[in-house]
Amino acid sequence: MSASSRRLKLIGLMLLTCLAVCNAKETRQPSHAPLTPEQIALIDKASFQEKFLVKVIQQHTPLVQTYIQHMKTDPQLGDVPVSDEYLLGRVDFGGTFVDHLYEKRAKKKGMLSGSKRFIDRMTSMFKLQLSPNGFMDMMFIDTVDFDRKHYDFAYVRKEFLGEIKTSVFDVQPQTSKGQGRFIGRIWVDDEGGNVVRFTGTFSSGDRREVYFHFDSWRGNVQPDVWLPVAVYVQDQDFRGQTQFWGYGLKLPTAGSGDNEHVTVEDASDVSDNGQDVSPLQAQRQWENQTEQNVLDRLISAGLIANSSEFDQVLETVTNNLVIGNKLDLVNPVHCRVMLTSTLESIAIGNTIILSKGLVDVLPDEANLAAVLSFQLAHIVLGHPINTRYAFSDRLLFPDESTLERIAMNHSEKENQEAAAKAVELFKNSIYKDKLDSVGLFLEQLTGAEHQLPSLLTTRLGDSMLRPDGQPWLADLGKGAPPLKVGDLQQIAALPLGSHLRVDPWSDTVFQLQVKAQPILSASDKMPFQVTPIYYRLARYRPPTPGPVHGNNVSGVVPPVQ
């Protein structure tokens, strides 16, 4: 055999070997079994329910909060935030998807102006070039064509999400069915056929170009109604959470397009039985009327949570400060929760309001007492409320203008006075031996000023930081031990979402019931960070008499001490 013949034979053997290997690889690729009739029926039901969801949600105007942190890798702490973005809006799904940005006064930096800029910012941030309302795409799989004509489905397994038994399917768009199709995984409730969770991204036709990836969750907020409650986004160098609430702010009514707001039934009679009223009493009544008007307006706008058992927790801590200082107040102090993630607090009359984000990141009760003492000091010092809002007609403006039109934050001089008084109140309370913990939190807060300006920019109330970047309560931190990120016993601040969850229908907050997890490394601490979300889903149960207990979704948060 000639040399050329041997070369040809060798080449032929190599080609045959290569072909055999390729064929072997193809045969080893996993193949999904054909769908059973029951699985096909469940997918068809899910397709119907997805179209039904679009019709249901058009009757509501939920609030949408998106908070994004841009990350970098730290050799000791893992991924840490280096900058952030915050957006708050209200979405009107009537007819077309339209958003309305909750705007803040122009003097506050870091906020956007105008709905178009709101959409453009989110679109460019997530590179959703196929949809002008990109941030809302994460609420839906496909508003028109989610069916077996446009998608291929492959059964994966059965899985419980809390008490909901689901069938899990991998979903891919069929070829030549257009761009912007969902590609990922869905969890379908076996009982009702609702998609309760879906993870993935959006493809671009046959090229399979993908954009950001997201994990979208829904909750059973009313009988047979599952609505979006939260979305987690993670891709490349950023991660973010979008939260939805305020579905009950606009209830479906036959033949009416008017908003019906959640009823506020926590007003109290602060008058006495005397026939005559002194000028001082009249002034106080005027201030009480202002306080109630503003609170009602903030609740109807979806910014303040409805009354809950957690309010009593806050009031108990506040009363500990009142008793320790033997304060004689004209009216009792009440407490409420603002539903946003920004770290802020405010006193409106005799009502102290803490943001959900601020409550979430506080590591213990002593720190909760410290931030409450700041606003209690404003009340004790008699810092006045703007009584122009005693005229209820001054509050007749669109909801999205609430943060722009209601000015409740205190002046720098008032905050200086309150900070000094707060130190006195705290040191005369049962929390006086917990100054080290408060000092560590304040040090962690100071270190986040440049990395998380959006989280620390107030929308309604008072900032935690002075204009120079130092905490108002810095004097409480004097003498505290230095912050050591590598010390696993030092938990100075918690991740967002560590303490409270929100019922997205009633706008009521509830304390999370979670088991403490061990901190195994410095990267487990995650102070002020956005983290993945996970819910233990449950079916809707009617509220019981008395304080409402949330039973729709129960969040599971990252490890906390």
TINU-755391 format. One line per 2 residues: their letters; for each residue x, y, z of C-alpha. Coordinates in steps of 0.5 Angstrom, whole numbers, plus 2048, in hexadecimal, padded with zeros to 3 digits. Example, Ala and Ser with C-alpha at 12.3 -4.5 7.8 and 13.67 -1.06 7.14 Angstrom:
! residues 2
AS	819 7F7 810  81B 7FE 80E
***
This chain:
! residues 561
MS	800 800 800  803 807 7FE
AS	804 80C 803  7FE 810 800
SR	7FA 80B 800  7FB 80A 808
RL	7FA 811 809  7F3 811 806
KL	7F2 80B 80A  7F4 80E 810
IG	7F0 815 80F  7EA 810 80D
LM	7EB 80D 814  7EB 813 817
LL	7E5 816 814  7E1 810 816
TC	7E4 810 81D  7E2 817 81E
LA	7DB 816 81B  7DA 810 820
VC	7DC 815 826  7D7 81A 823
NA	7D2 815 822  7D3 812 829
KE	7D3 819 82C  7CC 81A 829
TR	7C9 814 82C  7CC 816 833
QP	7C8 81C 833  7C2 81C 837
SH	7BB 81B 834  7B5 81D 837
AP	7AF 818 837  7A9 81A 833
LT	7A4 81E 838  79E 81A 83A
PE	797 81C 839  796 81E 840
QI	79D 823 83F  79A 825 839
AL	793 827 83C  797 82B 842
ID	79B 82F 83D  795 831 839
KA	792 833 83F  798 837 841
SF	797 83A 83A  790 83C 83C
QE	792 83F 843  798 843 840
KF	793 847 83C  78E 847 841
LV	793 84A 846  794 850 841
KV	78D 852 841  78D 851 849
IQ	793 856 849  790 85B 845
QH	78B 85D 84B  791 85F 84F
TP	796 864 850  79C 861 854
LV	7A2 864 857  7A8 862 854
QT	7AF 863 857  7B5 861 854
YI	7BC 861 858  7C2 85F 854
QH	7C9 85F 857  7CF 85E 852
MK	7D5 859 855  7DC 858 855
TD	7E0 852 858  7E3 853 85E
PQ	7E9 84D 860  7E6 84D 867
LG	7DF 84F 867  7DD 84C 860
DV	7D8 851 85C  7D7 857 85F
PV	7D3 85E 85C  7D7 863 85A
SD	7D1 868 857  7C9 867 857
EY	7C3 869 854  7BC 86A 857
LL	7B5 86B 853  7AE 86C 856
GR	7A8 86C 851  7A1 86A 851
VD	79F 866 84B  798 867 847
FG	796 861 843  790 863 840
GT	790 862 839  797 863 838
FV	79D 863 83D  79F 86A 840
DH	7A3 86C 845  7A3 872 84A
LY	7A9 873 84E  7A9 876 855
EK	7AD 87C 855  7B1 87F 85A
RA	7B2 887 85B  7B7 889 856
KK	7BC 88B 85C  7BD 884 85D
KG	7C2 881 859  7C2 87A 856
ML	7BB 87A 854  7B8 87A 84D
SG	7B3 87E 84A  7AD 87C 845
SK	7AA 875 843  7AE 875 83C
RF	7B5 876 840  7B3 870 845
ID	7B1 86B 83F  7B8 86D 83B
RM	7BC 86D 841  7B9 866 843
TS	7BA 864 83B  7C1 866 83A
MF	7C3 863 841  7C0 85C 83F
KL	7C2 85C 838  7BB 85A 836
QL	7BB 85D 82F  7B4 859 82D
SP	7B0 85D 832  7AF 864 834
NG	7AC 862 83B  7B2 85D 83C
FM	7B1 85D 844  7AA 85A 843
DM	7AC 855 83F  7AE 851 845
MF	7A7 850 847  7A5 84C 842
ID	7A7 846 83E  7A3 848 837
TV	79D 84D 837  79B 84A 830
DF	79E 844 82E  79F 83F 834
DR	79D 839 831  79F 832 82E
KH	79F 835 827  7A4 83A 829
YD	7A8 836 82E  7AB 830 82F
FA	7AA 82D 836  7AE 827 839
YV	7AC 824 840  7B2 824 846
RK	7AF 822 84C  7AA 823 852
EF	7AC 828 857  7A8 82C 85D
LG	7A9 833 85E  7A7 834 865
EI	7A0 830 865  79F 831 85E
KT	7A0 82B 85A  7A3 82C 853
SV	7A5 829 84C  7AB 82C 84A
FD	7AC 82D 842  7B2 830 83E
VQ	7AF 834 839  7B3 836 832
PQ	7B0 83B 82C  7AE 837 826
TS	7B3 839 820  7B0 83F 81C
KG	7AB 841 821  7AE 848 821
QG	7B3 84B 826  7B2 84D 82D
RF	7AF 846 82F  7B0 844 836
IG	7B5 83E 837  7B6 83B 83E
RI	7B2 837 843  7AB 837 846
WV	7A8 834 84D  7A1 833 84B
DD	79C 832 851  799 82B 850
EG	792 82D 853  791 833 850
GN	795 833 84A  798 83A 84C
VV	7A0 83B 84A  7A2 83D 851
RF	7A9 83E 84F  7AE 83F 849
TG	7B5 840 848  7B9 841 842
TF	7BA 847 83D  7B7 849 836
SS	7BA 846 82F  7BB 84A 829
GD	7B8 845 823  7BD 83F 821
RR	7C3 843 823  7C1 842 82A
EV	7C4 848 82C  7C3 849 834
YF	7C2 84F 838  7C2 850 840
HF	7BF 84A 844  7BA 84A 849
DS	7B6 846 84E  7AF 848 84F
WR	7AA 846 854  7A2 847 855
GN	79E 846 85B  797 844 85C
VQ	794 84B 85E  78D 84A 85E
PD	788 843 85C  78B 840 856
VW	78F 846 854  797 846 854
LP	79A 84C 852  7A2 84E 852
VA	7A5 850 859  7AC 850 857
VY	7B2 84F 852  7B9 84E 853
VQ	7BE 850 84E  7C5 84E 84D
DQ	7CA 84F 847  7D1 850 846
DF	7D3 856 84B  7CC 858 84F
RG	7C7 855 853  7C0 858 854
QT	7B9 857 857  7B2 859 855
QF	7AD 859 85A  7A5 85A 858
WG	7A0 85C 85D  79A 860 85D
YG	795 85C 859  78F 85D 85E
LK	790 865 85D  78C 864 857
LP	786 85F 857  782 85C 851
TA	77B 85F 851  776 85E 84C
GS	775 864 848  77A 869 84B
GD	781 86B 84A  782 86F 851
NE	787 86C 856  784 869 85C
HV	78A 86A 861  78B 865 867
TV	787 868 86D  78A 86B 873
ED	787 869 879  78C 86B 87E
AS	78A 872 880  789 873 887
DV	785 878 88B  78A 87D 88F
SD	785 882 891  782 883 898
NG	77B 884 89B  77C 88B 89D
QD	777 890 899  77C 895 898
VS	783 895 895  789 899 896
PL	78E 89C 891  793 897 893
QA	78E 891 892  78C 894 88B
QR	793 895 889  794 88D 88B
QW	78E 88B 888  790 88F 881
EN	797 88B 882  793 884 883
QT	78F 886 87D  795 887 879
EQ	798 881 87B  792 87C 879
NV	791 880 872  798 87E 870
LD	798 877 873  792 876 86F
RL	795 879 869  79B 875 869
IS	798 86E 86B  793 86F 865
AG	799 871 860  79C 86A 862
LI	7A2 86D 866  7A0 86B 86D
AN	79E 865 86F  797 863 873
SS	797 862 87A  79A 85C 87C
EF	79D 858 882  7A4 85A 881
DQ	7A2 861 882  7A1 85F 889
VL	7A8 85C 889  7AA 863 887
ET	7A6 866 88D  7A8 862 892
VT	7B0 864 891  7AE 86B 890
NN	7AA 86A 897  7B0 867 89A
LV	7B4 86E 898  7AE 872 89B
IG	7AE 86E 8A2  7B5 86E 8A3
NK	7B5 876 8A2  7AF 877 8A6
LD	7AC 87B 8A0  7A5 87E 8A1
LV	7A2 87F 89A  79B 882 898
NP	799 87C 893  79C 875 893
VH	7A1 874 88D  79F 86F 888
CR	7A4 86C 883  7A3 86A 87B
VM	7A7 867 876  7A9 86A 86F
LT	7A9 865 86A  7AF 867 866
ST	7B6 864 866  7BA 86B 867
LE	7BD 86C 86E  7B9 872 871
SI	7B4 874 877  7AF 879 879
AI	7AB 87C 87E  7A4 87E 87C
GN	7A1 882 882  7A1 87C 887
TI	7A2 876 882  7A9 874 881
IL	7AA 871 87A  7B0 86C 878
SK	7B1 869 871  7B1 862 870
GL	7B8 862 86D  7BA 865 874
VD	7B7 860 878  7B9 85B 874
VL	7C1 85C 875  7C1 85E 87C
PD	7C4 858 880  7C1 858 887
EA	7BC 85C 88B  7C1 861 88E
NL	7C2 863 887  7BB 864 886
AA	7BA 868 88C  7C0 86C 88A
VL	7BC 86E 883  7B5 86F 887
SF	7B9 874 88C  7BB 878 887
QL	7B3 87A 884  7B1 879 88C
AH	7B6 87F 88D  7B2 883 888
IV	7AC 882 88B  7AE 883 892
LG	7B1 88A 890  7AB 88C 88D
HP	7AD 88D 885  7A7 88F 882
IN	7A3 88C 87C  7A2 88F 876
TR	79A 891 878  799 893 871
YA	796 88C 86F  791 88D 875
FS	78D 88F 86E  78C 888 86B
DR	78B 88C 864  792 88D 864
LL	793 885 864  78F 885 85D
FP	794 883 858  797 87D 854
DE	79A 877 858  7A0 878 854
ST	7A1 87F 857  7A1 87D 85E
LE	7A8 87D 860  7A9 884 85C
RI	7A3 887 85F  7A3 885 866
AM	7A9 888 86A  7AA 885 871
NH	7B2 884 872  7B5 889 877
SE	7BA 88E 877  7C1 88D 878
KE	7C1 891 87E  7BB 88D 881
NQ	7BF 887 87F  7C5 889 883
EA	7C0 88B 889  7BD 884 888
AA	7C3 880 888  7C6 883 88E
KA	7BF 882 892  7BF 87B 88F
VE	7C6 879 892  7C3 87B 899
LF	7BD 877 898  7C1 871 896
KN	7C6 871 89C  7C0 872 8A1
SI	7BC 86B 89E  7BD 864 89F
YK	7C1 864 899  7C7 868 89C
DK	7CC 862 89C  7CB 860 895
LD	7CF 866 892  7D4 862 88F
SV	7CF 85F 88A  7CC 866 888
GL	7D3 868 887  7D5 862 882
FL	7CF 864 87E  7D0 86B 87E
EQ	7D7 869 87B  7D5 864 876
LT	7D0 86A 874  7D5 86F 873
GA	7D9 86A 86F  7D3 869 86A
EH	7D2 871 869  7D6 871 862
QL	7D4 86A 860  7CD 86A 861
PS	7CB 872 860  7C4 870 85D
LL	7C2 86B 863  7C4 871 868
TT	7C1 876 864  7BA 878 868
RL	7B3 878 864  7AF 87B 869
GD	7B2 87C 870  7B9 87D 874
SM	7BF 87A 872  7C4 876 876
LR	7CA 87A 874  7CC 881 875
PD	7CD 885 86F  7D5 884 870
GQ	7D3 87C 870  7D4 87B 877
PW	7CE 878 87B  7C9 87C 87F
LA	7CA 877 885  7D2 877 884
DL	7D2 879 88C  7CF 872 88D
GK	7D5 86F 88A  7DA 872 88E
GA	7DE 86C 892  7DC 867 88D
PP	7E1 861 88B  7E4 862 884
LK	7E0 85F 87E  7E3 858 87C
VG	7E0 855 876  7E4 84F 877
DL	7E1 84E 87E  7DB 849 87D
QQ	7D9 84B 884  7D8 852 882
IA	7D1 853 87E  7D1 85B 87D
AL	7CB 85B 878  7C7 856 874
PL	7C5 855 86D  7BE 858 86A
GS	7B8 854 86C  7BB 851 872
HL	7B5 853 877  7AE 855 873
RV	7AA 852 86D  7A4 856 86A
DP	79D 853 868  79D 856 861
WS	795 856 861  794 85A 868
DT	79B 85D 869  79C 85A 870
VF	7A2 858 873  7A4 852 876
QL	7AA 850 87A  7AE 84A 877
QV	7AE 844 87A  7B5 841 879
KA	7BA 83C 87C  7C1 840 87D
QP	7C6 83D 879  7CD 83C 87B
IL	7D2 842 878  7D8 83D 875
SA	7DC 843 871  7DC 84A 871
SD	7D9 84A 86A  7D2 847 86E
KM	7D1 84E 871  7CF 852 86B
PF	7CE 859 86F  7C8 85D 86B
QV	7C9 858 865  7C4 856 860
TP	7C3 84E 860  7BF 849 85C
IY	7B8 848 85E  7B4 841 860
YR	7AD 841 863  7A9 83B 866
LA	7A3 83C 862  79C 83B 865
RY	795 83B 863  791 841 865
RP	78D 841 86B  788 846 86D
PT	78A 84A 873  788 848 87A
PG	785 84D 87F  78A 852 882
PV	791 854 87F  792 851 879
HG	797 84B 878  79A 84B 871
NN	79A 844 86E  79B 845 867
VS	7A2 844 867  7A8 843 86C
GV	7AE 846 86A  7B5 842 86B
VP	7BB 847 86C  7C2 846 86C
PV	7C6 844 872  7C5 849 878
Q	7C8 849 87F
***
